[in-house]
Amino acid sequence: MSQGSEVSELQLNGASEEMDLLQIDVETDEVEDRPGREAAPFSRNVLRKQRHWERQLAAKKSKRKEEKQRRKLNREQDSGARADNPQFSKRVMKAITRERLAEAQSTGFKLCVDLSMTDSMSDKEVSRLAGQLRRLYGSNKKAPRPFHVLLTDLREDSRLYRECLRMNEGFLNYMMDITEESCLDLFPPETVVYLTPDAEEALETVDADTVYVLGGLVDESIQKKLSFSRATDLSVHTARLPIDEYMVKKDNVKNFHSKILAVNQVFDILLTFCNTGSWAEALQAWFPQGKGYVVAQDSKQTGT
């Protein structure tokens, strides 16, 4: 046999052996594809794609369910149902709250917190005011009809701004307007009513054509009539909560009586009045008992 023939025969034998090995590999893969064995690579790819498709389908189904819940809850709220219905997920409730606050920024009653007077306050008072602003925002989030809240005259280089960032998590994400401008930079003076306990005229109602302003002060402030002086400087109308009209002094050991309320307490009273239409109910719910006043019995009976 020639040398060339021997080489050709060796190549053929080698090729035959390789084909035999390939056949063994194929048979092994077929065995592994049987039940109880690990799936072949191409089978695993199919299963992976199928699981991915199933996850997408489940996510779409979950999203549709949440959207259905959200629409249902909106309908219930419109008919006077409670907003904190436990059957709805936190995610749905959060989305509804954001929608409600966003709508209030365009259609809600307008309320400014005038923060131009913080320079006259101590560090302790500034810290307490930051806490009151957090509670005010918390009340607005829960309200069926939230206000369009604006924090005016709040400078980024001020102590209060830094304290709000320190104390109030997510402060910059609050759904309220935060500006260094004053209320008169934003609204005509004839539309503004400054709420101060030293005003002569009592507030009778709350309407959409008026911008209500709360003085950003705390009840520890020793400076008297500061918010009233601020309103006078702005040349705007003033009003007070109708405490004298609906409440009477209550006897107490310390003989202490005060009409000075925290910013968030005044805000809670306004929110409740807007929701119920009753000053007596709003004052009874939110006027602190330690201030030495109670709602008069005849006011409770009439509910006005």
MIDRENKE-143285 format. One record per residue (C-alpha): residue in three letters; x, y, z. Coordinates in steps of 0.5 Angstrom, whole numbers, padded with zeros to 4 digits, always signed. Layout:
N
ALAXYZ/...
//
This chain:
304
MET+0000+0000+0000/SER+0003+0007-0002/GLN+0004+0012+0003/GLY-0001+0017+0001/SER-0007+0011+0001/GLU-0004+0010+0008/VAL-0006+0017+0010/SER-0012+0017+0007/GLU-0015+0011+0011/LEU-0012+0014+0017/GLN-0016+0021+0016/LEU-0022+0017+0014/ASN-0022+0013+0021/GLY-0021+0019+0024/ALA-0027+0022+0021/SER-0031+0016+0023/GLU-0029+0016+0030/GLU-0031+0024+0031/MET-0038+0022+0028/ASP-0038+0017+0033/LEU-0037+0021+0039/LEU-0042+0026+0036/GLN-0047+0021+0036/ILE-0045+0019+0043/ASP-0046+0027+0045/VAL-0053+0027+0041/GLU-0055+0021+0045/THR-0053+0024+0052/ASP-0057+0031+0050/GLU-0063+0027+0049/VAL-0062+0023+0055/GLU-0062+0029+0059/ASP-0068+0032+0056/ARG-0072+0027+0059/PRO-0076+0028+0065/GLY-0072+0028+0071/ARG-0066+0031+0068/GLU-0063+0038+0066/ALA-0066+0041+0060/ALA-0061+0042+0054/PRO-0059+0049+0053/PHE-0064+0050+0047/SER-0070+0048+0052/ARG-0067+0052+0058/ASN-0067+0058+0053/VAL-0075+0057+0051/LEU-0076+0056+0058/ARG-0073+0063+0060/LYS-0077+0066+0055/GLN-0083+0063+0057/ARG-0082+0065+0064/HIS-0080+0072+0062/TRP-0087+0073+0058/GLU-0091+0070+0064/ARG-0088+0075+0068/GLN-0089+0081+0064/LEU-0096+0078+0063/ALA-0097+0078+0071/ALA-0094+0085+0071/LYS-0099+0088+0066/LYS-0105+0084+0070/SER-0102+0087+0077/LYS-0102+0094+0074/ARG-0109+0094+0071/LYS-0112+0091+0078/GLU-0108+0097+0081/GLU-0111+0102+0076/LYS-0118+0099+0077/GLN-0117+0100+0085/ARG-0115+0107+0084/ARG-0121+0109+0080/LYS-0126+0105+0085/LEU-0123+0109+0090/ASN-0123+0116+0087/ARG-0131+0114+0086/GLU-0132+0112+0093/GLN-0128+0119+0095/ASP-0133+0123+0091/SER-0139+0120+0094/GLY-0136+0121+0101/ALA-0132+0115+0102/ARG-0126+0115+0107/ALA-0120+0116+0103/ASP-0116+0111+0108/ASN-0120+0105+0106/PRO-0115+0099+0108/GLN-0117+0094+0102/PHE-0113+0099+0097/SER-0105+0098+0097/LYS-0100+0103+0099/ARG-0098+0104+0092/VAL-0105+0106+0090/MET-0106+0110+0096/LYS-0100+0114+0095/ALA-0101+0115+0087/ILE-0108+0118+0089/THR-0105+0122+0094/ARG-0101+0125+0089/GLU-0106+0126+0084/ARG-0111+0130+0089/LEU-0105+0134+0091/ALA-0103+0136+0084/GLU-0110+0138+0083/ALA-0110+0142+0089/GLN-0105+0146+0086/SER-0109+0148+0080/THR-0116+0148+0083/GLY-0115+0148+0091/PHE-0116+0154+0096/LYS-0110+0158+0096/LEU-0106+0158+0103/CYS-0099+0162+0104/VAL-0095+0161+0110/ASP-0091+0168+0111/LEU-0084+0166+0113/SER-0081+0173+0113/MET-0081+0174+0120/THR-0076+0168+0122/ASP-0070+0173+0123/SER-0074+0175+0130/MET-0074+0168+0132/SER-0070+0164+0137/ASP-0067+0157+0134/LYS-0071+0153+0138/GLU-0077+0157+0135/VAL-0075+0156+0128/SER-0074+0148+0130/ARG-0081+0148+0132/LEU-0084+0152+0126/ALA-0080+0147+0122/GLY-0084+0141+0125/GLN-0091+0145+0125/LEU-0090+0146+0117/ARG-0088+0138+0117/ARG-0095+0137+0120/LEU-0099+0142+0116/TYR-0096+0138+0110/GLY-0098+0131+0113/SER-0105+0134+0114/ASN-0106+0137+0107/LYS-0104+0130+0104/LYS-0110+0126+0108/ALA-0115+0132+0107/PRO-0121+0130+0102/ARG-0120+0137+0099/PRO-0113+0139+0100/PHE-0111+0146+0100/HIS-0106+0149+0095/VAL-0100+0151+0100/LEU-0095+0156+0098/LEU-0089+0157+0103/THR-0087+0164+0101/ASP-0081+0168+0103/LEU-0077+0162+0105/ARG-0070+0164+0103/GLU-0065+0158+0101/ASP-0060+0161+0106/SER-0064+0162+0112/ARG-0064+0158+0118/LEU-0071+0155+0117/TYR-0070+0152+0110/ARG-0064+0149+0113/GLU-0068+0146+0119/CYS-0073+0144+0114/LEU-0068+0140+0110/ARG-0065+0137+0117/MET-0072+0135+0120/ASN-0077+0134+0114/GLU-0075+0128+0110/GLY-0077+0129+0103/PHE-0078+0136+0104/LEU-0076+0138+0097/ASN-0081+0133+0094/TYR-0087+0136+0098/MET-0092+0138+0093/MET-0093+0145+0095/ASP-0090+0151+0092/ILE-0083+0154+0096/THR-0081+0161+0094/GLU-0077+0166+0096/GLU-0082+0171+0093/SER-0088+0174+0098/CYS-0095+0173+0097/LEU-0096+0180+0094/ASP-0091+0178+0089/LEU-0096+0172+0087/PHE-0103+0175+0088/PRO-0106+0182+0088/PRO-0107+0185+0095/GLU-0114+0186+0094/THR-0115+0178+0094/VAL-0111+0177+0100/VAL-0113+0176+0107/TYR-0108+0175+0113/LEU-0110+0171+0119/THR-0108+0174+0125/PRO-0111+0173+0132/ASP-0111+0181+0133/ALA-0115+0182+0127/GLU-0122+0185+0129/GLU-0126+0182+0124/ALA-0128+0174+0124/LEU-0127+0170+0118/GLU-0134+0167+0116/THR-0132+0163+0110/VAL-0127+0160+0106/ASP-0128+0161+0098/ALA-0124+0160+0092/ASP-0123+0167+0090/THR-0119+0169+0096/VAL-0112+0168+0098/TYR-0111+0166+0106/VAL-0104+0168+0109/LEU-0102+0165+0116/GLY-0096+0168+0119/GLY-0090+0163+0120/LEU-0089+0164+0128/VAL-0089+0160+0134/ASP-0093+0160+0140/GLU-0087+0162+0144/SER-0086+0168+0141/ILE-0085+0174+0146/GLN-0087+0179+0140/LYS-0094+0181+0141/LYS-0098+0183+0135/LEU-0092+0181+0130/SER-0097+0178+0125/PHE-0102+0184+0125/SER-0096+0189+0124/ARG-0094+0185+0118/ALA-0101+0185+0115/THR-0101+0192+0116/ASP-0095+0193+0113/LEU-0097+0189+0107/SER-0104+0193+0107/VAL-0108+0187+0106/HIS-0115+0185+0109/THR-0114+0181+0116/ALA-0119+0176+0119/ARG-0118+0172+0125/LEU-0121+0165+0127/PRO-0128+0166+0130/ILE-0126+0163+0137/ASP-0130+0169+0141/GLU-0136+0167+0137/TYR-0136+0160+0138/MET-0132+0158+0144/VAL-0132+0160+0151/LYS-0127+0161+0157/LYS-0126+0154+0161/ASP-0125+0155+0168/ASN-0118+0152+0170/VAL-0113+0152+0176/LYS-0108+0156+0172/ASN-0113+0161+0170/PHE-0110+0161+0163/HIS-0113+0163+0157/SER-0110+0163+0150/LYS-0112+0164+0143/ILE-0105+0163+0140/LEU-0105+0157+0136/ALA-0099+0154+0132/VAL-0099+0154+0124/ASN-0101+0147+0123/GLN-0107+0148+0128/VAL-0110+0154+0125/PHE-0109+0150+0118/ASP-0113+0144+0121/ILE-0119+0148+0123/LEU-0119+0151+0116/LEU-0119+0144+0113/THR-0124+0141+0117/PHE-0129+0147+0116/CYS-0128+0147+0109/ASN-0130+0139+0109/THR-0136+0140+0114/GLY-0138+0147+0114/SER-0138+0148+0121/TRP-0134+0152+0125/ALA-0136+0149+0132/GLU-0134+0142+0129/ALA-0128+0145+0127/LEU-0126+0148+0133/GLN-0128+0143+0137/ALA-0124+0138+0134/TRP-0117+0142+0133/PHE-0117+0147+0138/PRO-0112+0145+0144/GLN-0116+0144+0151/GLY-0110+0147+0154/LYS-0111+0153+0151/GLY-0117+0154+0156/TYR-0123+0155+0151/VAL-0129+0150+0150/VAL-0134+0150+0144/ALA-0141+0153+0147/GLN-0146+0149+0148/ASP-0151+0153+0143/SER-0146+0152+0138/LYS-0145+0145+0138/GLN-0153+0144+0138/THR-0154+0149+0132/GLY-0147+0146+0128/THR-0146+0153+0125/
//
